[in-house]
Amino acid sequence: MPLAVNLARHPEGAITPDDFEIVEVPRPEVPEGWFLIRNRVFSLDAGFRQWMSAGAGDNYLTGMALNEPVQSIVLGEVVESRHPDYPVGTLVNARTAWEEMSLLDGSDLCAPLQCADDIPLQDYMSTLGPTGMTAWLGLFRIGQPKAGDVLVVSAAGGAVGTIVGQLAKAAGCKTIGLVSSAAKAQWLTDEVGYDVAISRESQPDLASALAEVAPAGVDLFFDNVGGGVLNTVMQQLAEGARLVLCGAISQYESDVEPISHTWELVTKRARMEGFMFSDYVDEFPKVMATLESALRDGSLTTFDQQYRGIEQTPQAFCDMMHGASRGKCLVVLE
Ligand SMILES: NC(=O)c1ccc[n+]([C@@H]2O[C@H](COP(=O)([O-])OP(=O)(O)OC[C@H]3O[C@@H](n4cnc5c(N)ncnc54)[C@H](OP(=O)(O)O)[C@@H]3O)[C@@H](O)[C@H]2O)c1
């Protein structure tokens, strides 16, 4: 029988693999208008942690139910179909769950995928999937970088952060990445190509570290972390700064920290704006073509960490949440 990863209990604080349970589930029957996919790659996304907590659920997604497969974005291949638009063999990108097989009707961010032979399949769950869309749309639609801008990215060594840094540098920005460890900071400058990396390990005083590398202030802040990091950067803005609120991972496993220093936004004539990548579905094909061509010409590199087999999913998710992975965290099922 196919396997799935259920939410065994609502995590409290730092998530652990014990919050999940691997279970066998019957292979679903396929009704008229539906199709069955065999999942090949899971995208592990930090944002989903929000909807695992007890009482979670908002205007965007419902909270996850106990003893049900954990919601996720996946890449799968149609293996049985009673849907005219999804014949057997079609590759599909969908928001479904951590399960080896998913029964779908084509709704909920589901779309057929045209995957090029010269690009690894996994890239369609990272640079060419929702992560790449988030990075590109957040940076260019919300952040609107200009050459010469000083850009700061929090959680810069993660999935979204590694792409934003490369795109911003190509757009002429000075790129400063914030990460946890000194080793990750080294990797960020040596491999990912950030101009500067600041780690909490070697420079715990973020305000002074930033003042040193961005003395004239920050023009563009791409924030994945929220809380204290956002409060600190808000006090070091340049005039006309833009703050892209992409995520707030520091708040997903702990109490919400209030935002202070909003007066800085007034005097610096700054703009702070949140966004959800899924509001820009119409732009996906164009953004995907842009990113695909950047991968081909070598101006963009995918950084990912791949775990093999569905059984690795709980550990992989915890590693990603707590900074033990680098780049996009994926589970490959074949
Ligand atoms: N708005 C949207 O449409 C959208 C779409 C996708 C993702 N997002 C958001 O983008 C952000 C990144 O998501 P992702 O999936 O790409 O995850 P990711 O960056 O690959 O992984 C999360 C990273 O965040 C860092 N982190 C964890 N706890 C932290 C803390 N308390 N303070 C500072 N850093 C912390 C860790 O790296 P370190 O080792 O550096 O600590 C960790 O590896 C998340 O906030 C997510 O919700 C938004």
Ligand as a Chemical Component Dictionary entry (heavy atoms), coordinates in Angstrom:
data_LIG
# 
_chem_comp.id                   LIG 
_chem_comp.type                 NON-POLYMER 
_chem_comp.pdbx_formal_charge   0 
_chem_comp.three_letter_code    LIG 
# 
loop_
_chem_comp_atom.comp_id 
_chem_comp_atom.atom_id 
_chem_comp_atom.alt_atom_id 
_chem_comp_atom.type_symbol 
_chem_comp_atom.charge 
_chem_comp_atom.model_Cartn_x 
_chem_comp_atom.model_Cartn_y 
_chem_comp_atom.model_Cartn_z 
_chem_comp_atom.pdbx_ordinal 
LIG N1  N1  N 0  4.951  34.996 0.751  1  
LIG C1  C1  C 0  5.018  33.888 0.034  2  
LIG O1  O1  O 0  4.323  33.693 -0.974 3  
LIG C2  C2  C 0  6.010  32.843 0.466  4  
LIG C3  C3  C 0  6.231  31.693 -0.299 5  
LIG C4  C4  C 0  7.215  30.785 0.115  6  
LIG C5  C5  C 0  7.915  31.016 1.297  7  
LIG N2  N2  N 1  7.636  32.130 2.030  8  
LIG C6  C6  C 0  8.355  32.425 3.261  9  
LIG O2  O2  O 0  9.721  32.532 2.939  10 
LIG C7  C7  C 0  10.501 32.198 4.079  11 
LIG C8  C8  C 0  11.548 31.167 3.670  12 
LIG O3  O3  O 0  10.866 29.975 3.345  13 
LIG P1  P1  P 0  11.630 28.751 2.684  14 
LIG O4  O4  O 0  10.608 27.709 2.449  15 
LIG O5  O5  O -1 12.484 29.271 1.605  16 
LIG O6  O6  O 0  12.509 28.235 3.916  17 
LIG P2  P2  P 0  14.099 28.198 4.006  18 
LIG O7  O7  O 0  14.578 29.610 3.971  19 
LIG O8  O8  O 0  14.647 27.218 3.062  20 
LIG O9  O9  O 0  14.310 27.589 5.455  21 
LIG C9  C9  C 0  14.031 28.346 6.564  22 
LIG C10 C10 C 0  15.325 28.954 7.150  23 
LIG O10 O10 O 0  14.972 30.005 8.043  24 
LIG C11 C11 C 0  16.011 30.170 8.991  25 
LIG N3  N3  N 0  15.423 30.331 10.330 26 
LIG C12 C12 C 0  14.704 29.436 11.031 27 
LIG N4  N4  N 0  14.323 29.949 12.221 28 
LIG C13 C13 C 0  14.842 31.205 12.270 29 
LIG C14 C14 C 0  14.826 32.241 13.248 30 
LIG N5  N5  N 0  14.176 32.102 14.403 31 
LIG N6  N6  N 0  15.491 33.391 12.969 32 
LIG C15 C15 C 0  16.158 33.559 11.812 33 
LIG N7  N7  N 0  16.210 32.602 10.846 34 
LIG C16 C16 C 0  15.559 31.446 11.070 35 
LIG C17 C17 C 0  16.873 28.901 8.938  36 
LIG O11 O11 O 0  18.139 29.225 8.332  37 
LIG P3  P3  P 0  19.361 29.761 9.245  38 
LIG O12 O12 O 0  20.321 28.617 9.298  39 
LIG O13 O13 O 0  19.906 30.933 8.540  40 
LIG O14 O14 O 0  18.787 30.117 10.601 41 
LIG C18 C18 C 0  16.068 27.980 8.027  42 
LIG O15 O15 O 0  16.831 27.084 7.286  43 
LIG C19 C19 C 0  9.539  31.686 5.140  44 
LIG O16 O16 O 0  9.288  32.717 6.057  45 
LIG C20 C20 C 0  8.293  31.359 4.343  46 
LIG O17 O17 O 0  7.126  31.440 5.114  47 
LIG C21 C21 C 0  6.696  33.040 1.627  48 
# 
loop_
_chem_comp_bond.comp_id 
_chem_comp_bond.atom_id_1 
_chem_comp_bond.atom_id_2 
_chem_comp_bond.value_order 
_chem_comp_bond.pdbx_ordinal 
LIG N1  C1  SING 1  
LIG C1  O1  DOUB 2  
LIG C1  C2  SING 3  
LIG C2  C3  SING 4  
LIG C2  C21 DOUB 5  
LIG C3  C4  DOUB 6  
LIG C4  C5  SING 7  
LIG C5  N2  DOUB 8  
LIG N2  C6  SING 9  
LIG N2  C21 SING 10 
LIG C6  O2  SING 11 
LIG C6  C20 SING 12 
LIG O2  C7  SING 13 
LIG C7  C8  SING 14 
LIG C7  C19 SING 15 
LIG C8  O3  SING 16 
LIG O3  P1  SING 17 
LIG P1  O4  DOUB 18 
LIG P1  O5  SING 19 
LIG P1  O6  SING 20 
LIG O6  P2  SING 21 
LIG P2  O7  DOUB 22 
LIG P2  O8  SING 23 
LIG P2  O9  SING 24 
LIG O9  C9  SING 25 
LIG C9  C10 SING 26 
LIG C10 O10 SING 27 
LIG C10 C18 SING 28 
LIG O10 C11 SING 29 
LIG C11 N3  SING 30 
LIG C11 C17 SING 31 
LIG N3  C12 SING 32 
LIG N3  C16 SING 33 
LIG C12 N4  DOUB 34 
LIG N4  C13 SING 35 
LIG C13 C14 SING 36 
LIG C13 C16 DOUB 37 
LIG C14 N5  SING 38 
LIG C14 N6  DOUB 39 
LIG N6  C15 SING 40 
LIG C15 N7  DOUB 41 
LIG N7  C16 SING 42 
LIG C17 O11 SING 43 
LIG C17 C18 SING 44 
LIG O11 P3  SING 45 
LIG P3  O12 DOUB 46 
LIG P3  O13 SING 47 
LIG P3  O14 SING 48 
LIG C18 O15 SING 49 
LIG C19 O16 SING 50 
LIG C19 C20 SING 51 
LIG C20 O17 SING 52 
# 
